[in-house]
Amino acid sequence: MPHLTFFDSCHFTGNAGRYHIITAAPQQWLTLQDNQLVLCAGSPLSPSKTWHNPTDIDVWQALAEMQPKTVVSDLPFCGGLAGLLGYEFGRLAQLRRPSRSAFNFPDLAVGYYPWALIQDNHSGTACISILEDCHSETRAALIKAISSADDTSFTHNSQKYRTHDQESLAADISPADYHKAFHKIQAYLQAGDCYQINYTQRFSHASQVSDPISLYRQLREKLPGPMAGLLAVDEERALLSFSPERLVSCQSNNVLAQPIKGTAPRSSDAALDRVLADKLRNSTKDQAENLMIVDLLRNDLGKVCEHGTIAVPALFSLEHFENVHHLVSNITGKLAVNQTPLDLLEACFPGGSVTGAPKKRAMEIIDELEDFSREAYCGSLFYLSANDNLDANITIRSLVASPQGLACWGGGGITVGSEANAEYEESLTKVTKLIKGTSPASARGQPQ
């Protein structure tokens, strides 16, 4: 079914890993690409409205107009809006600058999906939610797909992917160029332009992915993330995200943001792994980076939350993932009565942990120093349910597959206390398993 979207908790347990959600065949499909905003609607989808200069229109208003009427449901997602807000859309929203995307990939791709299949890992059950306005042909295709599904296709597709190109992604800038940008950032920090700037580098390869779903299955075994997901833009283009980070969520007007700042590598040696974790837990530098983003998010939430409700119940919590340890903080609040979950998403996007602080100036410096557009990276894969539930990740640890090839990005927050070599190594640590997972070969440009 077209425009498949999958919200994946991978193998995580507890509330972070409770649900898997899948949907497809939207009845409206809004895309921003090549600085054109296009809305497609109907069955089959066909262009119904085009905006040729998105810098002059309110894209958030276009999203608001796609929302279905509110329904009562206890499900996390019962149907509604789902899709991708790319970082390039964030540049448009924050800086009013047109896209500089180098890939044939949308800066925004959001659908109105009138149904969802939800798997509850706590109860071991699954259910289908279908909204009243779901087209009859979509209902029929959905029932047919589910009734004819079996497990044999899983093994077949997994084997199929092994014919993929034997080369893997390579860094698109040299270590020397990374260090040059690092020192320019230090000059901006010393001059007082920013407190923190998140600088990234791109890794790419010209090979095309013939079966992104099989690649996704393969990588989720190696690099699971509690906020993972897959978005199939079409047969040639897909976002594969294994994100550990939530941007923001809202349920019953209760708001939660969970920024990640502070990273240490994992070790297969248990004793060394504990040493690395303890070093991160006690790092004043990493705590300072995290606190800067907590303050930024408190400011973002303050735009849409009731006065006096914003709190930080967890600060610098140490969490463990497949390839890294992270420091994670929780910021909570209560959505104001005159604000919507979409207003909340707009207030927080793009996430401060992937821009820096203050956000707008950091994004301007990122624009100046990064040689490649971030595309979908550092954006958000999100859903906004018809029952007003919102959940949005930050698309880090993510791959973009397009006709131009395969790409991912790695980076980190740089402050006056940062050291160039350590920051460079951290940017590699975050994506090494992701890069090596794209083929049997070792990643070029990676430490062996």
C-alpha positions in Angstrom: 0.0 0.0 0.0 1.4 3.5 -0.8 3.1 5.8 1.6 3.6 3.2 4.3 4.4 4.7 7.7 5.6 2.6 10.6 6.2 3.8 14.2 8.4 1.2 15.8 9.4 0.6 19.5 11.8 -2.1 18.3 12.8 -4.4 21.2 12.4 -2.0 24.1 10.3 -2.8 27.1 8.2 -0.7 29.5 6.2 2.3 28.3 9.0 3.2 25.8 8.4 0.0 23.9 4.7 -0.6 24.3 3.3 0.0 20.8 4.1 -0.7 17.2 1.9 1.4 14.8 1.5 0.9 11.1 -0.6 2.8 8.5 -0.6 3.4 4.7 -2.7 4.7 1.8 -3.5 8.2 3.0 -6.5 10.1 1.7 -4.5 13.4 1.6 -0.8 13.7 1.0 1.1 17.0 1.6 4.7 17.4 0.3 7.2 20.1 0.2 9.9 19.6 -2.3 11.9 21.8 -4.7 10.3 24.7 -2.8 6.8 23.7 -4.0 4.1 22.7 -1.5 1.7 20.3 -3.1 -1.5 18.8 -1.6 -2.8 15.6 -3.2 -6.3 14.3 -2.3 -8.9 11.7 -3.4 -8.8 8.1 -4.3 -6.4 7.7 -6.1 -4.5 10.7 -4.9 -4.1 13.5 -7.4 -2.8 17.1 -7.1 -5.5 19.4 -5.8 -3.5 22.4 -4.7 0.0 23.8 -5.3 1.8 26.6 -3.6 4.9 27.8 -5.6 6.5 29.9 -3.0 6.3 28.3 0.4 8.2 31.1 2.1 5.1 33.2 1.6 2.6 30.7 3.1 1.9 29.1 6.4 2.7 25.5 6.0 1.6 24.8 9.6 -1.9 26.1 8.7 -2.0 23.8 5.7 -1.3 20.9 8.1 -4.0 22.1 10.5 -6.5 22.1 7.7 -5.7 18.4 7.0 -6.6 17.3 10.6 -9.7 15.1 10.9 -12.5 15.9 13.4 -11.7 14.8 17.0 -12.8 11.4 18.1 -12.8 9.6 21.5 -10.3 6.7 21.6 -7.9 5.1 24.1 -5.5 4.1 21.3 -2.2 5.9 20.9 -3.0 6.5 17.2 -6.5 5.8 15.8 -5.9 7.5 12.5 -5.0 11.1 11.7 -1.9 12.9 10.5 1.4 11.1 10.2 4.7 11.7 8.4 7.9 13.6 8.2 9.0 17.1 9.0 12.5 17.4 7.5 15.2 19.7 8.9 15.0 21.6 5.6 11.4 22.5 6.4 12.6 23.7 9.8 15.0 26.1 8.0 12.0 27.4 6.1 10.0 27.8 9.2 12.7 29.3 11.4 14.9 31.2 8.9 12.5 31.8 6.0 15.1 30.3 3.7 14.2 28.1 0.7 15.4 24.5 0.6 18.9 23.7 -0.4 18.2 19.9 -0.6 20.6 18.0 -2.9 18.6 14.8 -2.8 15.4 14.0 -4.6 13.6 13.8 -1.3 10.8 15.8 0.2 11.5 18.4 3.0 8.0 17.5 4.3 5.8 14.5 3.6 2.7 14.2 5.7 -0.5 12.2 5.1 -4.0 12.0 6.5 -4.4 8.3 7.3 -7.9 7.2 8.2 -6.8 3.9 9.7 -4.1 2.3 11.7 -3.0 -1.1 12.9 -1.7 -1.0 16.5 0.2 -3.8 18.2 0.2 -3.6 22.1 3.3 -5.4 23.4 2.0 -5.2 27.0 -1.2 -7.1 26.3 0.1 -9.2 23.4 -2.8 -8.0 21.3 -3.3 -6.0 18.1 -6.3 -4.0 16.8 -7.3 -2.1 13.7 -8.8 1.4 14.0 -10.7 2.7 11.0 -12.2 6.3 11.0 -15.7 6.9 9.6 -14.5 8.7 6.5 -12.1 6.0 5.3 -12.7 5.2 1.7 -14.4 1.9 1.0 -11.6 0.8 -1.4 -9.0 1.4 1.3 -11.0 -0.6 3.8 -11.2 -3.5 1.3 -7.5 -3.3 0.5 -6.7 -3.3 4.2 -8.8 -6.3 5.0 -7.4 -8.2 2.1 -3.8 -7.4 3.0 -4.2 -8.5 6.6 -6.1 -11.6 5.8 -3.5 -12.7 3.3 -0.4 -11.9 5.4 1.9 -14.7 6.5 5.4 -15.1 7.9 7.1 -16.5 4.8 7.6 -13.1 3.2 9.8 -12.0 6.1 12.5 -14.5 5.4 12.3 -14.0 1.7 12.7 -10.3 1.9 15.6 -10.6 4.4 17.5 -12.8 2.0 16.7 -10.5 -0.9 18.5 -7.6 0.6 21.8 -9.4 0.8 22.5 -8.7 -2.8 22.9 -5.0 -2.0 26.0 -3.2 -3.0 29.1 -4.3 -1.2 30.3 -0.8 -0.5 29.1 1.4 2.4 28.7 5.0 3.2 31.8 7.3 3.3 32.3 10.6 5.0 31.6 13.5 2.7 34.0 15.9 4.5 37.6 15.2 5.6 38.7 15.2 9.2 40.7 18.4 8.4 37.5 20.1 7.1 35.7 19.0 10.2 38.4 20.5 12.4 38.3 23.8 10.4 34.6 24.1 11.0 35.0 23.3 14.6 37.4 26.2 15.1 35.0 28.6 13.3 32.3 27.4 15.7 34.6 28.1 18.7 35.1 31.6 17.4 31.4 32.2 17.3 31.0 30.7 20.8 33.8 32.9 22.2 32.2 35.9 20.6 28.9 35.2 22.4 26.8 34.4 19.3 25.7 31.1 20.9 26.1 28.8 23.9 26.0 25.6 21.9 26.0 24.7 18.2 25.2 21.3 16.9 27.5 20.5 14.0 27.0 17.4 11.7 28.7 15.6 8.9 27.2 13.6 6.2 28.0 10.0 5.1 26.8 8.9 1.7 27.1 6.4 -1.2 25.6 6.5 -4.7 24.1 3.0 -4.4 20.3 2.7 -4.5 18.3 0.5 -2.1 15.9 -1.8 -3.9 14.1 -3.0 -0.8 14.1 -0.4 2.0 11.8 -2.5 4.2 14.2 -5.4 4.2 17.1 -3.0 5.0 15.0 -1.6 7.8 14.4 -5.1 9.3 18.1 -5.9 9.1 19.2 -2.6 10.8 16.6 -2.7 13.6 18.2 -5.9 14.8 21.6 -4.1 15.0 20.6 -0.7 16.1 17.1 -0.7 17.8 15.7 2.6 19.0 12.6 3.2 21.1 11.5 6.0 18.7 12.3 4.2 15.5 10.2 4.3 12.3 10.0 3.9 8.6 8.4 6.2 6.0 8.1 5.0 2.4 7.7 8.2 0.4 7.3 6.0 -2.7 8.9 2.9 -4.3 12.3 4.7 -4.6 12.5 6.9 -1.6 12.3 6.1 2.1 13.3 7.3 5.5 14.7 4.6 7.9 15.0 6.0 11.4 16.4 4.2 14.5 16.1 7.2 16.7 16.5 7.0 20.5 15.1 10.5 21.0 11.7 11.9 21.5 11.2 15.5 20.5 7.8 16.0 22.2 4.6 14.1 23.0 1.2 15.1 24.2 -1.5 12.9 25.7 -4.6 14.3 27.5 -2.8 17.7 27.3 0.1 16.3 29.3 3.3 17.4 27.5 6.7 15.5 27.6 10.0 16.5 25.9 13.0 14.2 26.3 16.2 15.8 24.9 19.4 13.8 24.6 22.7 15.6 25.1 25.8 13.7 26.3 27.2 10.6 24.6 29.7 7.9 25.4 30.5 4.8 23.4 29.6 1.3 24.6 32.2 -1.5 25.1 31.7 -5.3 24.8 33.9 -5.5 27.9 31.4 -5.1 30.8 33.9 -3.5 33.2 35.0 -1.0 30.6 31.4 -0.3 29.6 30.6 0.6 33.3 33.6 2.9 33.4 32.5 4.7 30.2 29.0 5.0 31.6 30.2 6.4 34.9 32.5 8.9 33.2 29.5 10.2 31.2 27.2 10.3 34.2 29.8 12.5 36.1 30.9 14.7 33.1 30.3 18.3 34.0 30.8 19.2 30.3 28.1 16.9 29.1 25.8 18.0 31.9 26.3 21.6 30.9 25.4 20.8 27.3 22.3 18.9 28.4 21.2 21.8 30.7 21.5 24.3 27.9 19.0 22.3 25.8 16.7 21.7 28.8 16.5 25.5 29.2 15.9 26.0 25.5 13.0 23.5 25.6 11.6 25.0 28.7 11.4 28.2 26.7 9.8 26.4 23.7 7.2 24.7 25.9 6.5 28.0 27.7 5.0 29.3 24.5 2.1 26.8 24.6 1.9 25.4 28.1 -0.1 26.7 31.1 2.0 29.1 33.2 3.6 27.4 36.2 3.2 23.8 34.9 6.6 23.3 33.3 8.9 21.1 35.4 12.0 19.0 35.0 11.3 15.7 36.8 14.4 14.0 35.4 17.7 15.7 34.7 20.8 14.0 33.2 19.4 10.4 33.5 21.8 7.9 32.2 20.2 5.6 29.5 21.8 2.7 27.6 21.4 2.0 23.9 22.9 -0.6 21.6 25.9 1.5 20.6 26.1 4.4 23.0 25.2 5.7 26.5 23.2 8.9 26.6 22.2 11.5 29.1 18.5 12.1 28.8 16.3 14.7 30.6 12.6 15.0 30.9 10.7 18.3 30.7 6.9 18.2 31.4 4.1 20.7 31.2 0.3 21.1 30.7 -0.9 22.3 27.3 -2.8 25.6 27.6 -6.5 25.5 26.8 -6.1 27.8 23.8 -3.3 25.7 22.2 -3.4 22.5 20.2 -0.9 19.6 19.9 0.0 20.9 16.5 0.9 24.3 18.1 3.1 22.4 20.5 4.9 20.7 17.7 5.4 24.0 15.9 6.8 25.6 19.1 9.4 22.8 19.5 10.4 22.1 15.9 13.2 21.6 15.0 14.5 20.2 18.3 17.0 22.2 20.2 19.3 19.3 20.8 20.0 19.1 17.1 20.3 22.9 16.5 21.9 24.5 19.6 21.1 27.5 21.7 19.8 30.0 21.0 18.0 28.1 18.2 17.7 30.6 15.4 21.3 31.9 15.6 22.6 28.4 15.9 20.7 27.4 12.7 22.2 30.4 10.9 25.7 29.3 11.8 24.9 25.7 10.8 23.7 27.0 7.5 27.0 28.8 7.0 29.3 25.9 8.0 27.7 22.7 6.9 28.5 21.9 3.3 25.5 19.6 2.8 21.8 19.9 3.6 20.5 17.8 6.4 17.4 16.6 4.4 15.2 14.5 6.7 17.9 14.2 9.3 17.3 16.3 12.5 13.7 16.6 11.5 10.8 14.6 13.0 8.8 11.5 12.2 5.5 12.1 14.0 1.9 11.3 14.4 -1.1 13.4 15.4 -4.0 11.2 16.2 -7.7 12.1 15.7 -8.0 11.8 19.5 -5.4 14.6 19.9 -2.5 12.3 20.9 0.9 13.6 19.6 4.2 11.8 19.5 7.2 13.0 17.6 10.8 11.7 17.4 14.0 13.5 16.3 15.3 11.8 13.2 18.8 11.1 14.3 20.4 7.7 13.6 18.5 7.8 10.3 19.1 6.9 6.7 17.6 8.6 3.7 17.3 6.4 0.6 16.7 8.1 -2.7 17.5 7.7 -6.4 20.7 9.7 -5.7 21.8 7.1 -3.2 21.9 6.5 0.5 22.9 9.0 3.2 23.1 9.4 6.9 24.5 12.1 9.2 26.3 12.2 12.6 27.1 15.1 14.8 27.0 16.6 18.3 26.7 19.7 20.3 29.8 21.9 20.5 30.4 24.3 23.4 33.4 26.3 24.6 34.4 23.3 26.6 34.5 20.9 23.6 37.6 19.3 22.2 37.9 18.9 18.4 39.1 15.3 18.3 36.6 14.1 20.9 33.7 15.7 19.1 34.8 14.2 15.8 35.0 10.8 17.3 31.6 11.2 18.9 30.1 12.0 15.5 31.5 8.7 14.2 30.5 6.7 17.2 26.8 7.6 16.8 26.6 6.3 13.2 29.3 3.5 13.0 26.8 0.6 13.5 24.3 2.3 11.2 26.9 2.7 8.4 28.4 -0.8 8.8 24.9 -2.2 8.8 24.2 -1.0 5.2 26.5 -3.6 3.7 28.9 -6.4 4.7 31.9 -4.1 4.1 33.4 -1.9 6.7 32.6 1.8 6.5 35.3 3.8 4.7 36.6 6.7 6.8 35.7 4.9 10.0 38.1 4.0 12.8 38.8 0.3 12.7 
